Amino acid sequence: MTATPLFTAHNDFRLPAVGLGTYRLNGDAGARAVSAGIDLGYRLVDSAFNYENEGAVGAGVTASGVDQSEIIVATKLPGRHHAADKARVSIEESRFRLGADATDLHLIHWPNPSVDLYVEAWQALIDAQARGTVRQIGVSNFLPEHLERIERETGQRPVVNQIEVHPYFPQSEAIALHAERGILTVAWSPLGRAKELLREPVIVEVAEAHQISPAQAVIAWHVARGTVSIPKASSVEHQRANLEAASVVLDAAEVEAITGLGKPDGRLFGADPATHEEM
């Protein structure tokens, strides 16, 4: 299999262009899916405290035939743990469940601006990194004003902002802002409303031109835009197909045509980070 492209953050931290999403991959089945994905070639595995599967992900990493040092496991700090004392314990609990000396990439899951503790949570991640219990730190679902504030008040910039990105919600301005600041964009729900999206004539046409599936065409679109995508896949067949899509090269016109599918109301469930609360 062709090597997956790597994207580089402002501090030279690198992520592969395609990772393995694990939402709802739980228990023994989840562990087996993670192990299979790693053995296929995945080197980024995305989890979260609130997915309740850090144990399964950690077991899958351990069961794989790959040294843990070669794998980046991302996890996320939940909204109810933003206060400094709770954040410290949450970070430690994630590390223990993952079976790791330190978490590889720890993100704040949502800013929860009405609670207004996300700067405190960010400082807790900075402190954990200084203690050596976290290797790299980032955020998820942060808007430009949230990014600006945490850097202004702490002096430290995240390496990642994981946000909703798919052809119905292409987030071009956010991606451009991140690129300017050396923040890697990781796309959650990268296939959006898959059943509807994958029937779009534009995507079908691009897929046929490259002799790939519509899902692979969308993943290749993410790669072309410099965004890391983390599609969930439990079957080896889908895992392999998603990983292979990273080596498909779309031309500028194809990328523009797929981006043109964007809609003003393109969010999957209206989760605007300016108002959404995640506990």
C-alpha positions in Angstrom: 0.0 0.0 0.0 1.2 3.5 -0.9 2.4 5.5 2.1 -0.2 7.9 3.5 0.7 11.6 3.0 1.7 13.5 6.1 0.6 17.1 7.2 2.8 19.2 9.4 1.8 21.6 12.2 3.6 24.7 13.4 5.9 22.7 15.8 6.7 20.1 13.2 4.2 17.6 14.7 2.9 15.5 11.8 -0.4 13.6 11.2 -1.2 11.2 8.4 -3.9 12.4 6.0 -6.3 9.6 6.8 -6.9 8.3 10.3 -9.3 5.8 11.8 -12.4 7.2 13.5 -13.7 5.0 16.4 -17.1 6.6 17.5 -19.3 3.6 18.4 -16.5 1.1 18.1 -16.7 -0.4 21.6 -15.9 -3.5 23.5 -14.2 -6.6 21.9 -15.5 -5.8 18.5 -14.1 -2.3 18.7 -10.7 -3.5 19.9 -10.6 -6.0 17.0 -11.5 -3.3 14.5 -8.8 -1.0 15.8 -6.2 -3.7 15.8 -7.1 -4.7 12.2 -6.9 -1.1 11.1 -3.5 -0.6 12.6 -2.3 -3.8 10.9 -3.6 -2.5 7.6 -1.5 0.7 7.9 -3.4 3.3 10.0 -1.1 5.3 12.2 -3.7 7.8 13.6 -6.6 6.5 15.7 -9.2 9.0 17.0 -11.1 8.4 20.3 -12.6 10.5 23.1 -13.5 10.2 26.8 -17.2 10.6 25.8 -17.0 7.8 23.2 -16.6 5.4 26.2 -14.2 3.4 24.2 -10.7 4.4 25.2 -10.2 1.0 26.8 -11.2 -0.8 23.5 -8.9 1.5 21.5 -6.0 0.9 23.9 -6.6 -2.9 23.7 -6.7 -2.7 19.9 -3.4 -0.8 19.8 -1.8 -3.3 22.2 -3.1 -6.3 20.2 -1.9 -5.0 16.9 1.5 -6.1 15.5 2.8 -2.5 15.5 4.9 -0.8 18.2 2.8 1.8 20.1 5.5 4.4 19.5 4.5 4.4 15.8 0.8 5.1 16.5 -0.8 8.4 17.4 -3.9 7.9 19.5 -6.0 11.1 19.9 -8.5 11.5 22.7 -10.6 14.4 24.0 -11.4 16.1 27.3 -15.2 16.3 27.9 -17.0 19.5 28.7 -17.8 18.5 32.3 -14.1 18.2 33.0 -12.9 21.7 32.0 -12.1 22.9 35.5 -8.4 22.5 36.2 -8.7 19.9 39.0 -11.2 17.8 37.0 -9.2 18.2 33.8 -6.1 16.8 35.5 -7.9 13.7 36.7 -9.7 13.2 33.3 -6.4 13.3 31.5 -4.9 10.8 33.8 -7.9 8.5 33.5 -7.7 8.6 29.7 -4.1 7.7 29.8 -4.8 4.7 32.1 -7.6 3.4 30.0 -5.5 3.7 26.8 -2.7 1.8 28.6 -0.2 4.5 27.6 2.6 6.3 29.4 1.3 9.5 28.0 -1.6 10.4 25.7 -0.3 11.1 22.2 -2.7 13.9 21.2 -5.2 15.3 23.7 -7.9 17.7 22.6 -10.6 19.8 24.3 -13.7 18.3 22.8 -15.9 21.4 22.6 -15.3 25.0 23.9 -18.6 25.3 25.8 -18.4 29.1 25.7 -21.4 29.7 27.9 -19.6 27.9 30.7 -16.4 29.8 29.9 -13.8 27.4 31.3 -12.1 26.4 28.0 -9.1 28.6 28.8 -8.7 26.8 32.1 -9.0 23.5 30.3 -6.4 24.6 27.8 -4.0 25.5 30.6 -4.6 22.1 32.2 -3.5 20.5 28.9 -0.4 22.7 28.8 0.4 21.7 32.4 -0.1 18.0 31.5 2.2 18.4 28.6 4.8 20.0 30.9 4.5 17.0 33.3 5.0 14.6 30.4 1.5 12.9 30.7 0.5 14.4 27.3 2.7 14.6 24.2 0.7 17.0 21.9 -2.2 19.2 22.7 -5.0 20.6 20.6 -8.7 21.5 20.4 -11.9 20.5 18.7 -14.8 22.5 17.5 -13.1 25.8 18.3 -14.1 29.0 16.4 -11.5 31.6 15.4 -12.3 33.7 18.5 -11.7 30.7 20.8 -8.4 29.9 19.1 -7.2 33.5 19.4 -8.2 33.7 23.1 -6.4 30.6 24.3 -3.2 31.6 22.5 -3.5 35.2 23.8 -4.0 34.2 27.4 -1.6 31.2 27.6 1.0 31.9 24.9 0.5 28.4 23.4 -1.1 27.5 20.1 -2.8 24.2 19.5 -1.4 21.8 16.9 -4.9 20.6 15.8 -8.4 21.9 15.6 -10.8 19.0 14.9 -14.0 20.4 13.3 -16.9 19.3 11.2 -15.8 19.3 7.5 -17.5 17.5 4.6 -18.6 18.6 1.1 -22.0 19.9 2.5 -20.0 22.0 5.1 -16.6 22.6 3.5 -15.3 25.2 6.1 -13.0 26.9 3.6 -12.4 30.0 5.8 -11.6 28.0 8.9 -9.2 25.7 7.0 -7.4 28.7 5.5 -7.1 30.3 9.0 -5.7 27.1 10.4 -3.2 26.8 7.6 -2.0 30.4 8.2 -1.3 29.5 11.9 0.1 26.1 11.3 -2.8 24.4 13.0 -3.8 21.1 11.4 -7.4 20.7 10.5 -8.9 17.3 11.3 -12.3 16.7 9.8 -14.9 14.8 11.9 -17.8 13.2 10.0 -15.7 13.6 6.8 -18.4 11.8 4.7 -21.2 13.9 6.1 -24.6 12.6 5.3 -23.1 9.7 3.5 -26.2 8.1 1.9 -27.2 11.4 0.4 -23.8 12.9 -0.2 -22.4 9.8 -2.0 -25.2 10.0 -4.6 -24.3 13.6 -5.6 -23.7 13.6 -9.4 -20.5 15.7 -9.0 -19.0 13.1 -6.6 -20.1 10.2 -8.7 -18.5 11.8 -11.7 -15.2 12.3 -10.0 -15.3 8.8 -8.6 -15.9 7.3 -12.1 -13.1 9.4 -13.6 -10.6 7.9 -11.1 -12.2 4.4 -11.0 -12.8 4.7 -7.2 -15.8 4.7 -5.0 -17.7 7.9 -4.1 -16.5 7.6 -0.5 -12.9 7.4 -1.7 -13.5 10.5 -3.9 -14.6 12.5 -0.8 -11.6 11.3 1.2 -9.3 12.3 -1.7 -11.0 15.7 -1.7 -10.1 16.1 2.0 -6.5 15.2 1.2 -6.3 17.7 -1.6 -7.5 20.4 0.7 -4.9 19.6 3.3 -7.3 18.3 5.9 -6.9 15.1 7.9 -10.0 12.9 7.7 -11.0 10.3 10.2 -13.8 8.2 8.7 -15.1 5.5 11.0 -14.8 2.0 9.5 -15.3 -1.3 11.3 -14.8 -3.7 8.3 -11.4 -4.4 6.9 -12.8 -3.8 3.4 -13.9 -0.2 4.2 -10.8 0.5 6.3 -8.6 -0.5 3.3 -10.6 1.5 0.8 -10.4 4.6 3.0 -6.7 4.3 3.5 -6.1 3.7 -0.2 -8.0 6.9 -1.0 -5.2 9.0 0.5 -3.1 8.3 -2.5 -5.7 9.5 -5.1 -4.9 12.9 -6.6 -7.7 15.1 -7.7 -7.2 18.1 -9.9 -8.1 21.7 -8.9 -11.3 21.7 -10.9 -12.5 18.4 -9.2 -11.8 19.8 -5.8 -13.6 23.0 -6.6 -16.6 21.2 -7.9 -17.0 19.1 -4.8 -16.4 22.1 -2.5 -19.3 23.7 -4.5 -21.7 21.3 -2.8 -21.5 23.4 0.4 -24.7 24.6 1.9 -25.4 27.5 4.4 -27.2 24.9 6.6 -24.7 22.2 5.9 -24.0 21.2 9.5 -25.1 17.6 10.3 -27.1 18.5 13.5 -26.8 22.2 14.0 -24.0 22.0 16.4 -22.7 25.5 16.3 -19.7 25.8 18.6 -20.8 29.3 19.6 -23.8 27.8 21.4 -23.4 24.0 21.5 -22.8 22.5 24.9 -21.1 19.1 25.3 -20.9 17.5 28.7 
